[in-house]
């Protein structure tokens, strides 16, 4: 077969089968909730807001997971530590189980 015959008959299959396209970049960057709400400071007595930044095991969630900016993450950490000191939030998993502040998984 000559090269002209290959191009006419579709020959060696130069085209690849199309794959489903996936996005090139990761998910969209999370926005700091406190910057959006224009919060000046974070109150350690506002336990319902602080619970969003504490895991079910009682650990402080990192910035990459919550999407808070550095300035507000520092304020969140300080207020969580103050709330823990006054026993408004649990320190460890044992405290979580005793107080039942977070619902258990299954």
C-alpha positions, 0 to 999 in steps of 0.5 A, a space after each residue: 500500500 502506498 501512502 496515498 492509499 492509506 490516507 484514502 482508506 483510513 489506513 493506520 488509524 491516525 486519529 485516537 478515539 475521543 476520551 471524555 474531557 475532564 477539567 484541568 484544574 482542581 475545584 474552585 477555591 473556597 471563600 472566607 465566610 467571615 470576609 464575605 459577611 464582613 465580620 470584625 471579630 469572632 466571639 468565643 461565646 458563639 459556639 454554633 459558629 465555632 462548631 463549623 471550624 471544629 471536627 467531629 473529633 474535636 480538632 480545629 479544621 485547617 484553612 485548606 478545608 474550611 476556606 478561611 483566610 489567614 487573618 480569620 483563621 487565627 481569630 478562629 483558633 484563638 476563640 476556639 481555645 478560649 471556648 475550650 478553656 471555659 468548657 464551651 467546646 470539647 478538647 478531645 474525642 473523650 469529651 465529645 462522647 461525654 458531652 454529646 455536642 457533636 452527633 455520632 457517625 452511624 
